[in-house]
Amino acid sequence: MQSSGTIIPAPISRHPLGLPPGSVRAVLSLIIVGLFWLILLLPQENALQVPLYLYCLLGLVLLFFVSHGHSIAPQGSGHRSPLGLPKGSIRAIIFLGTAAVIGWCVHSNRALLLERLTPTPEMLYQWPYLLLALFGGFFLGWLIRLGPWRNVYWFQDIQAWISLIAMAGLGIEVVIRLFVNPSLERDINLPLWEEVLVGIVAFYFGVRS
């Protein structure tokens, strides 16, 4: 029988994959901006534009920036910065890397940069579905995180699995865009896959916000 004076420890909040808070979002953000950089830096003969879904994911990268001090390494919490790197390292890499890539593209071929950043009319039909996936996924994750199960182990394990699915999905998309499509006469276009991917990544950002 347990005495009335026994103190039951509260569940320990384990962050996904056992990394410092914000680490998975940092990796996802680096993959997203890395794909953006690579598309912009491709030679002119590679006729590839920035896909619409990538703009939605870049919006989530902005959430990573504003999460610092809140869900990532709050002041006085003693938590390490994402990936255990010095404070501000990931944000500096993203900001400076994006500035350098865009600056180089403006200097080398401004017309090509604008062409790659401008969606074609054929791409615009996907906007409503992508926006629905973005906002639906994020707010579903945000609502779920408010429940009493937030610090329960099984919920923390589910978050870890979602993070792995999101990273694997982005990795597959990088391979398709940069390695598979250039070798084909007709590109592989998977709009439904892109919408699902946006929803999964947005859900993860929402549940960890």
N, C-alpha and C positions, 0 to 999 in steps of 0.2 A: 504494500500500500504506500502511496506516495505522500509524504508529509506536506502540510499546507505551506511550509516555508521553502519548499523546493522551487528553484527558479528554472523555468523551462526556457532555454535559449531560443531566440527568434531565428527563423530561417535565414540562412546566409544568402545574400544576393550574389549569385554566381553570374558573371558576365559571360556572354557567348564565347565558347572555345577557350575559356580560362584566361582570356587576354584582358588588358586594361580597358575600361569603358571607352567606347568610341573606336576601338581598333578595327572591328569589322566594317563599320561605316567608313573608316579611313581607307581600308582596302577597296571597298566598293567604289568609293569616290575616285580613287586613283585609277581603277580599271576604266571607269566612265570617262574621265578626262583623258586618259591615255588613248582610248579609242578615238576620241574627238581630235586629239593632236595628230594621230597617225593618219586619219582621213584628210586633214588639212595639209599634211606634209607629203602626201603621195605625189608622184610625178604627174605632169599634165596629161600624159597618155592614159592614165588610170581615170576613167570617167566615173567617178564616185562622188556622190553628194552626201552631205550630213543627213542621215535619216531622221524623220520626225520624232521617232521614239527617243532618240538621243537627246533632243532638246528637253524632253520631259525628265530624263534622268539627270541632266545638268541642273535642272531646278532642284533636285534632291541634294545635289552637291552643295548648293547654297544653304540648305538646312544643316548640313554638316558644319558649316562655318558658324552659324548662329547657335548651335547646340553647345559650344564650348562655354563653360561656366554654369551650365544648367544640367543637362543629362550627361555631359562629358566633363570630367574633372572639375566639379564645382569647387568654388573657393572654400578652403578649409577642410575639404573632405579627405585630403591625403591621398587621393587616387592619382595614379600615374597618368601621364598623357598617352594618347593613342599609340599603340605599338611600343610603348616604353621609350619613345624618342623625346628629345627636348621639347618643351612647350612651344607650340606654334609651328613645328617642323612641317607637318603634313599640309597645313594651310599655306605655308610659304612655298612649298613645292608646287601646289596646285596653282596658286596665284602667279608666281614667277614663271612657271612652265607655260601657262596659258598666255601670259603677256609676251613671252619670248617667241612662241610659235606664231601667234597672230602678227607680231611685229615682223618676223621673218617673211611671212606670207605677203604682208602688205608691201614689203620692200622688194620681194622677188617677182611677184605676179598678183597685183591687187585684183585684177579682173577675175582671175581663177578663184581667188579667195571668195569674192562676192558670189560667184557662180555656185561654188560648193555650199555656201551658207544659205542660198535662196532655194526654198522648196519649189518643186515643179507643181503645176496644177494637178497632175495625176496623183501626187502624194497627199494632197490636202484632204481627200476623202477620209483619211485615217484619223484626222484630228479629233473628232468627237469620241471615238472609241479609245484613243490614247488618253484623252483628258478624263474620261470616265474611269479608266483603269488607274490613272494616277491618283485622282482624288478619292475614288472608292477604296483603293488599296491602303492609302495613307490613313484615312479616317477610320477604316475598319481596324487597323492596327492600333491607332490611338485610343479607340474606345475599348478594345480588348485589354490594353495595358492598365486600364483604370480598375479592373476587377480585383477581388481579394486574392486571386491566385498569382499575383504579380511575382511574389518571392517563393512560390512553390517550385520544387525541383523539376517536376515534369514540365511546367510551363517554361522554365529556363532552358530545359533541354530542347523543347520545341523551337525556341528562338534560335538555338545553335543550329538546328537542322535547317531552318528557314534561311539562315545566313549562308550555309553551305550551298543550298539550292540556288540562291541569288548569285553567289560568286561563280558557280558552275555555269549558270545560264548566261552570264555576261562573258565568261570565257568562250563558250560555244559561239556566241554572237561575234566575238572578235575573230575567231577562226573562219566563220562563214564570210564575213565582210572582207577580210584582208587576204585570205589565202584560198578559199574555195571559189568564190565568185570570180576573181580575176582569171581563173583558169577555165571558166565555162563560157560558152557562146551566149548563153542566156542566164542572167543572174537568178539566184535562188531568193525569192521574196516570200517571207513568212509573216504576214501582217498579224495573224492571230497569235503566233509565237511572240512577236514583239510586244503586243498588248498584254499578254500573260506575264512576260518578263517585267514590264513596267509595273504591273500590279504587285508582283512578288517583291520587287525591290522597294516600292513605295510602302508596302505593308511592313517590311522590316524597319524602314526608317520611322514609320508611325509607331510601331510597338516599342521602339527604343528611344523615342523622343521624350 
